[in-house]
């Protein structure tokens, strides 16, 4: 692929202490999201692209970790300078979904009410919940409106949900191999 990789990257963690009301009726009193960014956010906060992952995916979308050069992001071939998601033009964000096993709050996290891992008591999380948590991250990062939200499969469902829940906050949606709902 023409262009270059973004090179060595580092995962980041954002903590949210305001409760998240879940579509299932549950509440997460606080939560963490693990994410990576590539490129630079412009002053208007309008050149950001959110890349949503599929069920088995995670936040490590591009580049590699300095101590793990073989651990290359799952979309590294299209993200970077001169690549289709050009980091010289766009600020790319990859987020690990709530309930995932790559650092964001999930079943292995400590339930603040019990002091023990959530385990099977972790609340049901929906696509709508992921999008609401992503919107909070966007606010934290200073992103007012995404240039695009992109995702395949379950990530595509998140992209569709962005267009429904926050149409004023997304200019383009690229939903790849996605359905509007699960049966």
C-alpha positions as CSV (number, residue, x, y, z in Angstrom):
1,X,0.0,0.0,0.0
2,X,1.4,3.4,-0.9
3,X,2.3,5.7,2.0
4,X,3.7,4.8,5.4
5,X,2.6,3.3,8.6
6,X,2.0,5.6,11.5
7,X,4.9,3.8,13.2
8,X,5.1,3.2,17.0
9,X,1.9,4.0,18.9
10,X,0.7,4.0,22.5
11,X,-2.7,3.1,23.8
12,X,-4.3,5.7,26.0
13,X,-7.0,5.4,28.7
14,X,-9.8,7.8,29.5
15,X,-11.8,7.7,32.8
16,X,-15.4,8.8,32.9
17,X,-16.9,9.2,36.4
18,X,-20.4,10.4,35.2
19,X,-22.7,7.3,35.2
20,X,-23.7,5.8,31.9
21,X,-27.4,4.8,31.7
22,X,-27.5,1.7,29.6
23,X,-30.2,0.7,27.2
24,X,-30.7,-2.5,29.1
25,X,-31.7,-0.5,32.2
26,X,-28.4,-1.0,34.0
27,X,-26.0,1.7,34.9
28,X,-22.2,1.8,34.8
29,X,-21.4,4.2,37.6
30,X,-18.0,5.0,36.0
31,X,-16.0,3.5,33.2
32,X,-12.7,3.5,31.3
33,X,-12.2,3.5,27.5
34,X,-8.9,2.4,26.0
35,X,-8.2,4.2,22.7
36,X,-5.5,5.1,20.2
37,X,-5.2,8.2,18.0
38,X,-3.2,8.9,14.9
39,X,-2.6,12.3,13.2
40,X,-3.5,15.7,14.6
41,X,-6.9,17.1,15.5
42,X,-7.4,20.5,13.7
43,X,-8.4,23.7,15.6
44,X,-12.1,23.3,14.6
45,X,-12.2,19.7,15.9
46,X,-13.7,18.6,12.6
47,X,-11.1,16.4,10.9
48,X,-11.6,13.4,13.1
49,X,-12.5,9.9,11.8
50,X,-13.8,7.3,14.2
51,X,-13.0,3.7,13.3
52,X,-15.3,1.3,15.0
53,X,-14.3,-2.3,15.4
54,X,-16.1,-5.5,14.8
55,X,-17.0,-8.0,17.6
56,X,-13.5,-9.5,17.9
57,X,-11.7,-6.2,17.2
58,X,-10.1,-3.6,19.5
59,X,-8.6,-0.1,19.6
60,X,-5.3,-1.0,18.0
61,X,-6.2,0.1,14.5
62,X,-2.8,1.2,13.1
63,X,0.9,1.2,13.8
64,X,2.7,-1.1,16.2
65,X,3.8,-0.9,19.8
66,X,7.5,0.0,20.4
67,X,8.0,-3.1,22.5
68,X,6.0,-5.4,20.2
69,X,7.0,-4.5,16.6
70,X,5.0,-7.5,15.3
71,X,1.8,-6.4,16.9
72,X,0.5,-4.4,13.9
73,X,-2.9,-2.6,14.0
74,X,-5.7,-4.5,12.2
75,X,-6.2,-1.7,9.6
76,X,-2.6,-0.6,9.4
77,X,-2.6,-1.0,5.6
78,X,-5.1,1.9,5.1
79,X,-4.2,4.3,7.9
80,X,-1.1,6.5,7.8
81,X,0.5,9.3,5.8
82,X,-0.5,9.1,2.1
83,X,-2.9,6.2,2.8
84,X,-6.7,6.2,2.2
85,X,-7.2,7.4,5.9
86,X,-4.4,9.9,5.6
87,X,-3.1,11.0,8.9
88,X,-1.6,14.1,7.3
89,X,-5.2,15.2,6.8
90,X,-7.2,13.4,9.4
91,X,-7.2,12.6,13.1
92,X,-8.1,8.9,13.4
93,X,-9.5,7.5,16.6
94,X,-9.8,3.8,17.5
95,X,-11.7,2.8,20.7
96,X,-12.0,-0.5,22.5
97,X,-15.7,-1.0,23.2
98,X,-17.1,-1.3,26.7
99,X,-17.3,-4.9,27.6
100,X,-14.4,-5.8,25.4
101,X,-11.3,-7.6,26.8
102,X,-8.7,-5.1,25.7
103,X,-8.7,-2.7,28.6
104,X,-12.0,-0.8,28.5
105,X,-14.4,-1.5,31.4
106,X,-15.8,-5.0,31.0
107,X,-16.4,-8.3,32.9
108,X,-12.9,-8.5,34.3
109,X,-13.0,-4.9,35.7
110,X,-13.6,-4.3,39.4
111,X,-17.3,-3.6,40.2
112,X,-17.0,-0.5,42.6
113,X,-20.1,-1.8,44.6
114,X,-18.5,-5.2,45.4
115,X,-14.8,-4.7,45.1
116,X,-14.7,-7.9,43.0
117,X,-14.6,-8.4,39.2
118,X,-18.0,-7.9,37.5
119,X,-17.8,-11.3,35.9
120,X,-21.2,-12.5,34.8
121,X,-22.9,-9.6,36.6
122,X,-21.5,-7.1,34.0
123,X,-24.5,-5.4,32.5
124,X,-25.7,-6.0,29.0
125,X,-24.1,-3.5,26.6
126,X,-25.7,-2.6,23.3
127,X,-24.5,-0.8,20.1
128,X,-26.4,2.3,21.4
129,X,-24.3,2.2,24.6
130,X,-21.0,1.9,22.7
131,X,-22.0,5.0,20.7
132,X,-22.9,7.0,23.8
133,X,-19.5,6.1,25.4
134,X,-17.7,7.1,22.2
135,X,-19.6,10.4,22.1
136,X,-18.2,11.1,25.6
137,X,-14.7,10.3,24.4
138,X,-15.2,12.6,21.4
139,X,-16.2,15.4,23.9
140,X,-13.1,14.7,26.0
141,X,-10.9,14.9,22.9
142,X,-12.5,18.1,21.6
143,X,-14.2,16.5,18.6
144,X,-17.3,18.5,17.8
145,X,-18.2,16.7,14.6
146,X,-16.6,13.6,13.0
147,X,-15.6,14.0,9.4
148,X,-16.6,10.3,9.2
149,X,-17.5,7.3,11.3
150,X,-16.4,4.0,9.7
151,X,-16.8,0.4,10.7
152,X,-17.3,-3.1,9.4
153,X,-19.7,-5.7,10.7
154,X,-20.6,-4.8,14.3
155,X,-18.5,-1.6,13.8
156,X,-20.7,-0.8,10.8
157,X,-23.7,-1.1,13.1
158,X,-22.0,1.5,15.4
159,X,-21.5,3.8,12.4
160,X,-25.2,3.5,11.5
161,X,-26.1,4.3,15.1
162,X,-24.0,7.4,15.1
163,X,-26.1,8.6,12.1
164,X,-29.3,7.9,14.1
165,X,-28.4,9.1,17.6
166,X,-26.1,12.0,16.7
167,X,-26.7,13.1,13.0
168,X,-25.4,16.6,13.8
169,X,-22.0,15.1,15.0
170,X,-21.1,13.1,11.9
171,X,-20.7,14.3,8.4
172,X,-20.2,10.9,6.7
173,X,-20.9,7.3,7.6
174,X,-19.2,4.3,6.0
175,X,-21.0,1.1,7.2
176,X,-19.3,-1.9,5.7
177,X,-21.0,-5.4,5.8
178,X,-23.5,-4.3,8.4
179,X,-27.1,-4.7,9.2
180,X,-29.4,-2.1,10.9
181,X,-30.2,-4.5,13.8
182,X,-29.6,-8.0,15.2
183,X,-32.3,-10.5,15.5
